[in-house]
Amino acid sequence: MPKVNTDLSVEQREELLRELKGRFEKNTNRHDEIEWAQVRAKLEADPEKLWSLSEMERTGGEPDVVGHDKETDEYIFYDCSKESPKGRRSVCYDREALESRKKHKPENSVMDMAAAMGIDLLTEEEYRELQKLGDFDTKTSSWVKTPADIRKRGGALFCDRRYNTVFVYHNGADSYYAARGFRGSLRV
């Protein structure tokens, strides 16, 4: 895979930081006791992570701080868009699933897109933690990191929220739907 230019212009950087700060201030319930100045300092010190956040934003993820890992001193961002990010839908689970399709192949896979963006796919546990912060995926669904034993049998997991309950389901890893995308996480 060719090296992607991860440089943001000064204008792009400042616009992204303004957007992230606005979302941070609007959704304080997601990150009690975390100060924006500390988050911003970490972001400014790591241009590649800032680029990854710009990719999350560009694809409709609306990334926001959801926690702070005190052991590693990292701030944790999740995609917090109300529905699964629009720019990351209609994709199958991974490269193997994509290559196994004989007809009507999607343009990309979840795992390839996440890797290219420099982010991790949410696990089922992380997805459930996100749902404690609001009602997400009430009309869409999101692929989640699938355990190896399920994946080797051809399956993959996805989650959504219906009837005020978070559900986890399975599907063939090669399936894809217009209303299913994926949510990512990033540690800075």
N, C-alpha and C positions, 0 to 999 in steps of 0.2 A: 504494500500500500504506500503510495507516495506521501511524503511529509506535507502536512497541511500547514499553511501559514496561520499561526496563532496570534499574530500581532494585531492589536486593535489600535486605531488611530487615537489621538488624544481626545477628539470629539466623541468617538464611539465609546471610549472608556468612561468619560464623564457622563454621557447620556445613560449608559448602563448603570453606573453608580447612583445616579439620580433616581432611576426607575427602581432599583433594588432598595434604596433608602426609603422611598415613598411606600413601597409594599411592606417593608420592615416596620415602619411607623404606623401603618394602617392596621396591621395584624399582630399587635403586641402579645396577644394570647398564645401565639406560636413560640414565643421566645422570651418568657419572663426572665428578668434579671440579666439580660444580655444587652450590652450597649453597642449602638451602631458604630461609634468611633473605633472600637476594638475590631469589629468585623471589617470595617473599611481598611484599617491598617493591614490586616492579614491579606485582604484582596489586592491591595496596591503592591504588596510584597511578592505576589505570585501571579504574574501576567498570564501564565497558561491556565490557571484555575479561573481567572477572570474571563478568559476566552471561552472556557467550557460553560461558564454561566451565561455568556452571551449566546452560545448555541442553544442552551436550554430555553432562554428567552425567545430567541429567533424562531424556534419551533413550537412556541406556544405553551411552554411549561410553567411560566410564572414562578421561577424559583424563589424560595424564601428560606430564611434561617429557621430551623426547627429544633435546634439543640446545640449544646457545646460539650464536647468530650474533654473532660478535665484532665484525664490521663495523657492524652496526646496534644492537648490545647488546640483542638481543631473545631471549627464551627461546621455544623452539618446543615446542608441545604437539601431540600426536596422540591420536586415539582409540585406546586400547590394550585395549579389551574383547576377550576371547578370540574371540568370534564377532562378526559384523557387528552394530552396535547395534540392539537390538530395537525401539526407538522410531523407527527410520528405515528400516524395510523396507517391501516392497510399494509401491515408488514407481518411476515411470519416470524417465528421465534429465533432461528439461528441460520447460519450459512448452510449447514447440512440439510435443514428443512427446505431452504430456498432451492438448493440444487436438486433435491429429490422431486420437486414439482415438474411434471411433464408439460402441463399447459397452464396458462394464466398465471405466470409467476409474478409475484409482487416485485416492486422495484428494489426492495431492500429487506433486511432482517433486523430485528430488535437488537441482537447482540452486536452486529456489525455497526449499527448506528450509534449505540451507546459507546462502543470502543472509539469510534471516530470522533465523538463529542468529548471524550475523556471523562465520562461519567459511569456510574454503576447502576445497574437495574435494581429497583427496589426488591427486597425480599418480601415474602408474605408477612413476616413479623413487622418490617418497616412499614408496609402498606397499612397494616392494622394500626400502627402508631400514628400514621398520617390521618387516618379516619377519626382518631380521637380529637383532632384539631378542627374538624368541620365535616361537612357532607360532600364527599368527592365521588365522582363517577356514578352519579345517579341515573345517567342516560347512556353512559359509555362503559367500557371496561378497559383494564390495563393488564398486559402481561406482567408477571412477576418472575423473579429468578427461580428456576425449576431445579429441584434436586436431581442429581445425576442418575439415580435409579429410575426415576420417572422418564427423564429425557432419553435414556438409552432404550427405552421401550417405545419410543416414538411420540411421547406425550409432552405437553408443556402446560403450565398453570397460568391462570389469569384470575383477577378479582374484580369485584364491583360492589356497589352499595345499593340495595333494594330493600324496601320495607323496613327501613331504619336498621338494617343488618348488613354486615360485611360478609360476602360470600366468596369462597374460593372454588374454582371449577377447573376442569381439565379439557383439553382439546388436542387434536393432532398438532404437533409443532409446525407442520407445513400449512396450517389454516391461517387465513387472515380475513379481517372484516373492516368495513369502513368506520365502524364505531369502536374498534379496539386498537389501542396504541400502547404506549408504555410510559412509565414515570421513572425518573432517575434520581440519584443522590450524588452529592459531591461533598467531600471534606476539604476544608481550607484551613 
